Amino acid sequence: MTYTWPDQVLINNGGEPGYEILGSPAVAHGRVYVGCNDGKLHTFSTDKGERGWSFAAAGPIQSSPTIAGNVVYFGSRDGYLYAVDALTGQELGKFRTGDRIVSAPWPVNGVVYIGSDDGNLYALE
């Protein structure tokens, strides 16, 4: 049996090979946030799938983004954890680990936890 989703919206970042979306999306503030192998965090409206702002990292983004308040956190294969304003896409800060980040950050009680391929778990305040 095939289920047909009502009101389907196709969200496409170009559909080119090499620009896969490997992480899970996050949803907040009427937007979908998703990292891409093109090195950008893309946003789309939840109602019509219209493109919003994009943020360019220095490497592919395979980490799933996490949102706490008005901040979206995500890692990149460039080794940085990024903190970006969830409404405007402006960079608020970044932290360099010893290797790529493909895991999802987890913000809890003012601390952001992130694992890195350098074998460390970081707790950032």
VMD Tcl script that draws the C-alpha trace (Angstrom):
set ca {
  {0.00 0.00 0.00}
  {1.27 3.47 -0.86}
  {0.47 6.43 1.33}
  {0.08 9.80 -0.35}
  {1.06 12.70 1.85}
  {-1.43 15.57 1.59}
  {-0.10 18.97 0.57}
  {3.33 17.69 -0.48}
  {6.03 20.31 -0.99}
  {9.18 19.37 -2.88}
  {12.19 21.12 -1.42}
  {15.14 20.91 -3.78}
  {18.55 22.52 -3.34}
  {19.51 21.82 -6.94}
  {19.53 18.03 -6.88}
  {23.09 17.78 -8.19}
  {25.25 14.73 -7.39}
  {27.70 15.51 -4.59}
  {25.26 17.81 -2.83}
  {23.42 15.19 -0.84}
  {21.58 15.91 2.37}
  {22.81 13.31 4.84}
  {21.71 14.80 8.17}
  {18.23 15.13 9.60}
  {16.43 18.46 9.24}
  {15.39 20.63 12.18}
  {12.19 22.68 12.26}
  {11.59 25.91 14.19}
  {10.42 29.48 13.62}
  {8.38 28.45 10.56}
  {11.53 27.18 8.82}
  {13.21 23.90 7.96}
  {16.98 23.92 8.57}
  {19.12 21.35 6.77}
  {22.83 20.92 6.14}
  {24.14 19.87 2.75}
  {27.32 18.46 1.21}
  {27.57 21.73 -0.73}
  {28.89 23.25 2.53}
  {25.79 25.28 3.27}
  {23.08 25.23 5.88}
  {19.88 25.92 3.93}
  {16.53 27.15 5.21}
  {13.10 26.75 3.67}
  {9.68 27.94 4.78}
  {7.53 25.20 6.30}
  {4.36 26.34 4.58}
  {5.44 26.61 0.93}
  {9.01 25.30 0.85}
  {10.35 28.66 -0.32}
  {14.08 29.20 0.09}
  {15.22 31.35 2.97}
  {18.74 32.29 3.95}
  {21.75 30.00 3.54}
  {24.94 29.97 5.58}
  {28.23 28.82 4.04}
  {30.68 26.80 6.13}
  {34.20 25.94 4.95}
  {33.32 22.27 4.39}
  {30.41 19.90 3.78}
  {27.71 19.85 6.46}
  {26.71 16.30 7.33}
  {25.80 17.12 10.93}
  {22.12 17.48 11.75}
  {21.37 21.00 13.00}
  {19.94 21.57 16.47}
  {18.03 24.67 17.54}
  {17.90 26.23 21.01}
  {15.95 29.47 21.22}
  {17.06 31.63 18.32}
  {20.37 29.82 17.75}
  {20.98 26.96 15.34}
  {24.04 24.79 16.03}
  {25.68 22.42 13.55}
  {29.05 20.90 12.80}
  {30.98 20.66 9.56}
  {33.63 18.47 8.04}
  {35.87 21.56 8.33}
  {36.11 20.73 12.07}
  {34.08 23.66 13.33}
  {30.94 23.79 15.46}
  {28.93 26.77 14.25}
  {26.39 28.90 16.12}
  {24.17 30.88 13.74}
  {21.21 33.18 14.38}
  {18.22 31.02 13.45}
  {16.24 34.01 12.16}
  {18.85 35.92 10.14}
  {21.60 33.41 9.30}
  {24.28 35.63 10.85}
  {27.23 33.78 12.38}
  {27.30 34.17 16.16}
  {30.42 32.12 16.78}
  {32.34 28.97 15.97}
  {34.60 26.52 17.78}
  {37.39 24.47 16.18}
  {37.80 20.82 17.13}
  {40.66 18.55 16.07}
  {38.81 16.89 13.19}
  {35.54 16.83 11.25}
  {32.14 16.93 12.95}
  {29.38 14.73 11.59}
  {27.41 14.21 14.80}
  {24.55 16.46 15.87}
  {25.24 19.02 18.59}
  {23.09 18.86 21.69}
  {22.43 22.14 23.57}
  {21.23 21.65 27.18}
  {21.08 24.20 30.01}
  {23.52 26.64 28.39}
  {26.04 23.96 27.39}
  {26.45 22.60 23.85}
  {27.76 19.04 23.62}
  {29.39 17.89 20.39}
  {31.42 14.88 19.34}
  {34.29 15.16 16.88}
  {36.15 12.65 14.76}
  {39.22 13.59 16.84}
  {37.78 11.18 19.45}
  {36.69 13.88 21.90}
  {33.36 14.98 23.30}
  {33.26 18.73 23.82}
  {31.09 20.60 26.32}
  {30.99 24.30 25.39}
  {29.47 27.07 27.48}
}
mol new
graphics top color blue
foreach p $ca { graphics top sphere $p radius 0.5 }
foreach p [lrange $ca 0 end-1] q [lrange $ca 1 end] { graphics top cylinder $p $q radius 0.2 }
display resetview
